[in-house]
Amino acid sequence: MNAILPIGARPLPNVSGEDRKEAARNGLFRLLRSLLRERLLVMEAVAEQPGEYRLDSPAGRLLLSGARFNRLGALSDFKQLSWQPLDDAEDAEGAEGLEEPLTALRRVLELRGDSADPAWQRIAAELDNGLRNEALTLAWRRRQDAEIRRQCQADGIDNLLAWARRDGGNGSIRLEQWAAVGHPYHPGCKTKLGLSLDEVWRYAPEFAARVPLALIAVHRSLAKLSRMIDGLDYRAWFARHYPAWFQQWQGQLPDHDDYLPLPVHPWQLEHDLPQRFADELAAGLIRLTDARFAAAPTLSFRTLAPAEARQAPYIKLPVAAQMTSSVRNLSSPSVENAARISAVLQDIFGQRPDIATALRCQWDELGLHLQVDSESRDDARYLAVLFRRNPCRLLADDEQAVVVAALFVPSPLSGQPLLIELMRQAGVGNAGQARDWFRRYCDLLFAGVLQLYLDYGIALEAHQQNLMAVLDADGQPRGFINRDVGGVCIHRSSLAEQGWPIAFSAASTLVDSRAEARVNISHAVMQSHLGELIELLDGQFGLNAEQLWRDLAGLLDGYLERFGVRHGDSARQQEQQAFFDAPWPGTAFIRMRLQDQSQQAVCEPIPNPLKKALMDHDD
């Protein structure tokens, strides 16, 4: 259902020179944006030439021209980056245009004196791998968008939501795979170290892949379950949701009663499992079968949707390869905590209809991991699973869920970002109507995500990949679906004070200060979600970004005022100061990679756009 072209032995798209050039330009932009924002590259503005920045060193001069920055202090566009050797520093004709990220990084490292640093060399390798994969993505997208236009013309369809729903099934995953263009500003957004180009083509979401998940058998003595519902029979649950897959598996194991079924990604089955779990395989504690199940990867490479069923749960798996910044394992604490966090959220929603009306959740209903770790072994994270509720079960017949990341991607039908196409579909035609639409969108987001943080200390990582906007048939916002609690940050004492002193497994998601939890709201919600939407809307429908920030400030202030009534003025003032006065913490992607980690957020302060918008208005 998800592939534009038939699945099978699909030939790799032909990557053109234009594809490579566009991939290089995209990669250079993301690299520059991160280097500048994280102050790893500090350039001086040339006063007499607006938009031009310069960095001089004994080695030469780096020039950035036509640069524009958004209200979050991030590079939003540039014309050219060039390098002038020392002898030619005053001769513009001697400048070398830097057109791709690896060459630019090499020059930056010369200026910094870091050329031999292994950490930077690791980053260079990640950029190189991502560049190759992005060029393949661009080649495929040209072909895919042309096919979408052909299909829509043949079927009389004039909008992308209708295309996603045109033949039934899960329209959300179709839109999601279409929108898998990569993280908007992570320098290694297409990095997939450990995968060949053919494996990227076969398994990555951007290529409308169907992935044949394997089903292995794990002896009961090795398995540990985590359930939202105590006492749930795992085998019966699995057989009910994946009947054909379970029957295949059961038919190949005469002694199947001693084992539990465990899905495995085919890459993991081929490249990691045989070596890492050789002893368990030899002892018969892990057994392989030929049972397979067709699944469609979401924006998260290792979280997959059933290719045919609208009801069966999504499946999250470990893949011991580096995607973007980190090796995508699934730790035992993550598996154990996911169902517990889901159960807590379900309880809260039962008590807070105002939150439940605005926010729905793909509960992590069930998880399984192995009990194999010891002081000398840490392998359980590479063979585990989480089963996540299918979002189709959360939607009314007249609703469609759209992953927020898709709102930024140009539609092949209108040529405009999908957000603009959707707003026009909703009847938006002028600035007043657009402000009303966006205010409703923000109000629903705050009613769900912000209130969970304010009242319970639960800060969901509600960025573009983790949140789906729920729209009615006319394109009006109805709410949101949160689909992953893996990146949640919980202020334990706030949650305990509200009646949930849960004994979670020790994990980095549990924190002892509200400031640590608030980083999730500031970065994921205010910056990478709402802030980027405001930048996208600036100039559309006659809108002005400063006005949208002021509208957002008014909404936020209202929620903080009600929070103060419930929790006291001192608590309100603390949140007010953090959201409206202090610089915001911005995630520093490259600094995290220099530390060779991605779990603990590394932050660089950025200008507070709410403060600036309100100050400018007062002036």
C-alpha positions, 0 to 999 in steps of 0.5 A: 500500500505504501510504495509508489512503485511495486515492491520487490527487486526495485532498481536503485534510482539513477543519481544525477549530478544535479541530485549530488549538487542539491544534496551538497547545498543542503548539507552545507546549509545544515553544517553552517547553521549548526557551526554558527549557532553552536559558536564553533564558528564565530564570524564577524559581521562586515558593517558596510555590507549587510549579510556578509560575515568574515573570519580571518586567520593566519591561514586565510579568510572565510567569507559568508555572503547573503546570510540571513538569520531567523528569530531563533538566532539560526541561519535561514539562508545564505548566498555563498561561502568562500575561502581566500588564501592568505596571500589573496585575502584582499583579492576577491578574484582569488576566492574559492567557492565552497559548495559542499560540506566536507570541503567547508568543514576542512577549511573550518578545521584549518581555521580552528587548528583541529584538522587532526582531531579524531572527533572531527574526523568522525563527524566528517565521515558521518557527513560523507555518508549522509551526503551519499544517502541524501543524493539518492533520496533526491533522485527518488523524490523527483520520480515519486512526486511525478508519480503522485501528480500522475495519480492525482490527475488520473483520480481527480484529486487536488490535495495531498490528504486525499491522495494519502487516503485514496485507496483506504489503509493507513493514510498517515504512514503514506504521508509520513514516508512521502515526508521523510526528507530528513531532520531540518537542521541536523548536519547528519540527518541522512547518516546511516553508518553500517548500511550499504546504499542498497540496504538504505534503499531497501529499508529507509522510509523515504523510499516507501519501503516494505521491510520483511520483519523476521520473527524469532523464538526466545526461550521463556527463561531469557524473556522479561515482559513489560505490560500496561495491563498486569497479567496480560498473556503475551502469546495470546495478545501477539496471536490476536494482533498478528495471526498469520505471522504467529501461525507461521512461527508456531508451525516451525517450532514443535516445542513452541510452548517453551518460547515467546515470539520476538520480531527482529529487523532484517538488518539486525538479523543479518549483521548483528544477532548471529555474532552477538547472541552466538551462545544463545543460538548454539544452546537453543535459547534463541531459535530462528524461523522463516516467518516474515511480516511486511512492515513500513518504516516510519520517520524513525527507521526502526519503528515500523507500521503494519503494511496492510493492517489498520489495527495491529500495533506498530513495532519498535526495534533495535538496529545496531547501526548509527542513524543520524547521531546514535546507534539505535538500540532499545535499552532494558530501562526504556522497555520497562519504563515505556509501558509504565509511563503509558499507564501513568499518562492513561490515568492522567487523561482519565482525570483530565478531559481538557488534556485528553481532548487535545492530546492522544497517545500511541501507548506503548502497550507491551514490551519484551527484552532479554535477561542476558546482561551482566557486569561484563555484558551489555547486549540486551539492548540489541534484542528487544521490542516495543509494541505501540498502538496503531494511530488509526485506532485513535482517529474518527472516520473524518480525521487524518493524522499528519506527522508535523514534519510533513507540514514543512515539505513542499507538496507535489500538487501545489508546490507549497509547503503542505501546511499552506496547502492544508490551510487553504483547504481549510478555507484560510485566505487572509491574515485574520483567518490564518491567525485564527487557524494558527492560534487554534493549533497552538492552543490545542498543543498547549492544552495537551503537551504544555499542561502535562509539563506544568501540572505533572512534570512530564515533558514530552519530546513533542518535536516534528517527528514525534507528534502528529497533528489531527485534522478534520476533513476540512483541514481544521486542527482537532488535536495531536497524537504523541507517538513516542515516550522514549525521549520524555523527561519527567520531573519525579517530584512534580509527578509524585506530588500529583499522586504518581510516585512511580518506581521507574527503572533508572534512566536519563529520562528521570530528572530532579529539576524542572529546568532539566525537564523544561528543556524538552518543552523549550527545544522540542515544542517552542523551537523546533515545532512552533518556532519553525512553523512561525518562520514558515508562515512569515509572509504567507497570507499577509502574516508577520512573524513578530505578530505570531510570536506575540499571539503565542506569548498571549496564549502561553501567558494564559496557561501560566496564569491558570498554572499559578492559580493551581500551584501558586504564584512562586511556581508561576513566576519561575516558569514565566521567567524561563519562558519569557525572559531568559535565553532559551536552551538550544540543542547543540548537535555538533557539540554532542557528536564531538562528545560522541554521545546523543543521550544527554542534551548539550545546550547552547543559549539562543535569543528568546524570541518571545522576549524580543517580540514583546519588547519590539511591540512595546517600542 
